[in-house]
Amino acid sequence: MIILAIATTIIVGFVGAGLGHDYMNSPELGTILAVATMGGFIMAAIRENNHGK
């Protein structure tokens, strides 16, 4: 799960940076999307840990 989260975050960051730079004139979009993606993985892990208790 950790490897999947890291790989997905990197891919989303690259794609977001490319789209933000080329189409939206916002190169920081990749960073924003990468942080949001990793936050989603962290929240899912917390929810999974709390659900079992």
N, C-alpha and C positions, 0 to 999 in steps of 0.2 A: 504494500500500500504506500509506503514512503517513497519508493522509487517511482511509482505511478504519479504521485503528487508532485514530485520534483520535475519529472519529465513534462507533465502537463503544464506546470507553471512556466517552465522555460519556453515551451512551444507557444503558449498563449501570450507570453511577453514578446516574443519575436514577431508573431503575427500582429499583435496590437501595435507594436512600434512601427511595423511596415505600413499598416493601414492608416495609423495616425499621421505618419509622416507624409505619405503619398496623397491621401484623400481628405484629411481633416486639418492639416497644418497644425498638428498637435502631437509631436514625437513622444511626449511623456505618457501617452495613452497606453503603451506597452507596460510601463511600470505600474500604472494604476490597475490594469487588468490582471497583472501577475500577482499583485498584493491581494486583490479581491479573490482570485482563484485559490491562493494559499489559505486565505481566511476561511473560505468555504470548506476546504479539506480539514482545517483545524476544528471548525464548528461541527462537522460531521463526526470527527473522532471523539469530541467531547460528548456529543449526543449519544454515540454508540456506547461510551463508557458509562454514562449516567443511566441509560436505558436498562442495563443489566442489573442494576442495584435495586 
